[in-house]
Amino acid sequence: MRYLVLSDIHSNTEALEASIRKAKEVGYDRALCCGDLVGYGPSPAGVIDILEELKTTSIRGNHDRVVSGLDEPTHFNVAARRAVEWTRQNLPQSYQRRLAELTCGPLDITENARLVHGSARDEDEYVVTQGG
């Protein structure tokens, strides 16, 4: 089984479509997404539609959770908070509900593979921290 693994698309349909085109050249059997379908970019509904057309197995990321209203952006930087506000205003409620319904990771895909956003312990735990 060959997987197309996507993550942190952040409402960027152009990058998503380019990734899919390249993946189709080499072939894949199943699409997976590690979360953050939305945030920052201008096309949140477009990204959700494309992933649904591909029958992508997706888990939620922190931006998906916040845009859907399940959480507030209290730990987000200023740019991320502005992106959340814009996305909430421009993304229809039906799409926000779809984000709220995404599975919370980690999600076992096979006996040896797990889909995560953040770390394998918690969807919000960063694996790499910035040095200081």
Stockholm file with secondary structure:
# STOCKHOLM 1.0

chainA/1-132         MRYLVLSDIHSNTEALEASIRKAKEVGYDRALCCGDLVGYGPSPAGVIDILEELKTTSIRGNHDRVVSGLDEPTHFNVAARRAVEWTRQNLPQSYQRRLAELTCGPLDITENARLVHGSARDEDEYVVTQGG
#=GR chainA/1-132 SS CCEEEECCCTTCHHHHHHHHHHHHHHCCSEEEECSCCSSSSSCHHHHHHHHHHTTCEEBCCHHHHHHTTSSCCTTSCHHHHHHHHHHHHHSCHHHHHHHHTSBCSCEEEETTEEECSSCSSCTTCCSSCCCC
#=GC SS_cons         CCEEEECCCTTCHHHHHHHHHHHHHHCCSEEEECSCCSSSSSCHHHHHHHHHHTTCEEBCCHHHHHHTTSSCCTTSCHHHHHHHHHHHHHSCHHHHHHHHTSBCSCEEEETTEEECSSCSSCTTCCSSCCCC
//
